[in-house]
Amino acid sequence: MTGTRHLLDILPGVPATDGAGVQLTRMVGTSQLNMLDPFLMLDCIDSEDPDRYIAGFPNHPHRGFETVTIMLDGLMRHKDSVGNDGLLRPGDVQWMTAGSGIIHSEIPEMVNGKLRGFQLWVNLPSEKKMMAPAYQDIPSAVIPTAHFDGGIARVIAGSYFGIEGPAKAQIPIRILDVGLKPYEEWLVDTTSGNELFICVYEGTVEGVNKRGNRCTAEAPAIILFEGDGDVIVAAGRSGANILYCEGRPINEPVVKYGPFVMNTREEVQKAVEDFNSGRLVNV
């Protein structure tokens, strides 16, 4: 790939509340950035106050997309309606394909009072929205790392530096958890036509817009790009930690209603009816 994508915009996170009163920062899925096909939502939890998160996310349904939970600090207990039960530890990833329907809970468990991590929602194309639910428990120990001049990247999904991530997504996407040393530059080649964003969750990151101006994003913030080609950013004086998400757009209608993401209003209404009648996980 030749050329470079230019920085388009920097969007700060928006305070939000979800689940049983969990206070978090919504990075994607806001009035500023409703979605970036195929990514529907990105939430960041970063708290040392258990009162802000300890009630967690009791039983709730999903249909029509995948959820990706990435733990950085603390523990999260997962249980669902198809028999999965797991405990996410620091560095672990949970990849859940809701498909035709699943009901699950995510409840924090205390470790030194701190909870930090992400949940990303990834859309499914119409032909996969009603697929059988699936679950991937990905321990930190099986997530490979790529070392490069200036930093390190955990390869969660897709490939980077010839290293393949362990997550098996239903659509072509790449997710990297990247740590950059102070003032170091990072270049990542991209696939033509893919959408992508960078979530800065620690430190600061600089990029160049199409006018040649250097712009600085301070955590927590989303960086958007325009054009095609490589992405080039640089960490600030304290270094940076970023979540890099890239995917092939699905280019289909999206109708969202809470935990359901379908193509039409009729399909969303059917999901609500199935849940209310107890048929969500038995279709």
N, C-alpha and C positions, 0 to 999 in steps of 0.2 A: 504494500500500500504506500503510495506516495502522497505528499502533502501533509498538512497538519490541521486538526480541528481547532477552531478558536473558541476561547471562553465566551459564552453567550450571556450568562447571568449567574448571580450568586444569590441564593435564597436561604434566609435563616430558618431554623426550625420553628414550629408553632406549638406552644404548650397545649396539651390535650389530656383528656381523661378517658379511660376505657376499662372494660372488665368491671370488677367490683371496686371501682374508684382508684385504679392504678393511674398515677400521674406520670406522664411521659412526654416526649417531644416528637411530634409528627413531622417527618421530613418530606415524605411524598404522600399525596392524598389530602392535600390542603387546598384552600381557595386559590393559592398562588400556583400550585402544581398539582392538579387533580390526579394525573397519572402520566407515565411516560412509557407507552406501549413497548414491551408487555408487562411493565412493572406497575402494579396497582397502588401499592402503599408501602411505606417504610416508616416504622416506629422505632424510636430509640429510648431505652430506659437507662437512666444513669442516676442512681440515688443512693445515699447513705442513710436515709430516713425510712425505716421499715414501715412507718405509718402511711407512707406514700405508695407502697406497693404490695404489702404482705398479703392482702386479700386476694390478689392475683386475678385470674380469669376463670371463674367457675364454668361449669358445663355450658357450652354454646355450640351452635351448628355452623357448618360451612358447606358450600357446594359451588363447583365451577372453577376452582383455581387451586394453586399450591401455596402453602405457607412455609417459610424458611425462618427458623429461629436460631440465632447465633448468640451463644453465651460468651461473655467476656469475664464477668465476675459473678459469684453467687451460684445458686442452684435453682433449677426449675423442674418440678415434677409434672410429667405428662401422663394422662390417661385418656383413652378414647373408646368409642362405641364398638370398635371392631377388635378389641382385645389387647391393644398395645399399652404398655405401661413402662415408662422409662424416667430416668433422672438425668437431666442435662447438667454437666459440670463445666467449669471454666474452659473455654476453647471448643466445647462440643457444638455440634450442629444437629438440629432436627429438621428433616425435610418431609413434610406431610402433603400428600396429594389428596385433596378433599374429594375430587371427582364428583360422583353422583350424590355423595352425602356422607358426612361424618359428624359426630358430636364428641367434643373433647374438652378437657380442662387443662389449664396450665397454672400451677400454684407454686409460688416461690418458697424455698426452704432456706432458713437463715444460715449464713456463714459470715461471721464478723460484720453483719448488718448491711453489707453492700450488695446491690444488685445492678448489673450493667449488661446490656446486650441489645440485640436488634430483632425485630420481626419484619420480614419482607413478604409481600403478597405478589405472586407471579401468576398472571392470567393463563388460562388454558384455551386453545382453539375450540371451536364449536364441536368438532368431531371427538374431542376428548373430555368435554365438560361432564359427561355422564359415565365416564370410565369408572371401574372399580376403585375404591379408595386404596391408597398405599402409604407406607410409612418407612422412612429411612432414618435409622439412628446412627449418627456419624460421630464417633468419639474423636477428640482432638488428636489422639495418637495416630490416627490413620489419615489425617489431613496433611498432605505433603507441603513442603516449603520450598520456595525458589529464592535463592540468594542472588542479589545483583549489586552492582556498585551503588552504594548509598542506602541500601535497605534490604527488606525481606518481605516476601508475599506468601501468605497461606492461600493455596489454590483450593477453593471449596467446590467450585463447579467450572466446567470448561477447561481450557488448557492455557498455560503460560510458561514460556521458556521450555517448551517441550514436555512440561509436567502436567498430567491430567488429574483433575480433582475427582474425589470419590463420589460426589453427589450425581445421581442420575435424574436429570430434569426431563420433563416431557417436551420441552422446546429448546432450541439452541440458545443457551445463555452462558455467561461467564461471571463468576463472583469471586473477587479477590479481597482478602483482608491484608492491607499493606501498611507496613511501618517504614517511615522515611527518617533518615538522620537529618540533623540541622543543615539547612541550606542545600541539601542534595536534590538533584533533578531526577524525575522519573518519567520514562517514556514507555508507553504501551501501544502496540500496534492494534488496530481495530478492524473489524470486518465491515466492508463497504455496505452502507444501508442500515446498519444496526443503530439502535438507540442506546444511549449510555448516560450515566451520571456518576459523579463522585460525591460520597458523603464524607465530609471532614468531621471526625468525631473527637479528635484530640489535636491541639496545636493549630498551626496556620498553613495554608497552601496558596501559592501564587500561580496565576496563569495569565496568558496574554490574549487580549481580545483582537478583533479583526482590524482595529485602528492602531494596533501596536502598543496599547497601554497595558501595563502590568496591573492586575487586580488581585486583591488579597481576600481570601475566605477564612474566617475565624470560626472554629468549632463552637456550636454545632451548625453546619451549613451544607447545602447542596450546591454543587457546581454543575452547570449545564453547558453544553458545547454546541457549536454549529459547524456545518461543513462536513467534510469527509477526510479520512486519513488518521494519522497517529494523534494521540493525546500526549501532551507534554506539560507537566506541572513541576513545581519545586516547593520543598518544605521551607518554612520560616526558621527563625533562629532557635526555636525550641523543638524542631522536628515536627512530625505529624503522623497521625494514624488515620487511615481512610478506608472506606468500604467502596470498592469499585464494582459497579453493576452494568453489564452490557448484554443486550439481547436482540434477537430478531423480532421486529414488530409483527403482530398477528394480523393487524389491519382488518378487524371485524368490529361490529357494533358492540358496545359495552354498556350493560345496564346493571348498576350496582344498587343493592338494597341491604345495608348492614352486612351480614356475613355471607350473602349470596351474590355471585357475579355471573350473569348470564348474558345472552345476546339480545333477548327481547323482554318486554314487560310481562308477557304471558308466561315465559319460562321462570321469571322471578316469582310471579304469583303462584305458579305450580310448586316452586321450592318452599314457599311459605306454607301452602296448604299441606304439602307432604310432611313438613316439620310439625305443624300443629296437630296432624292426625297420627303422628308416630311412624309415618312411612318413609321418612327421609333416608334412613339407612337400610331400607328393605325394598328399594325400587329395582 
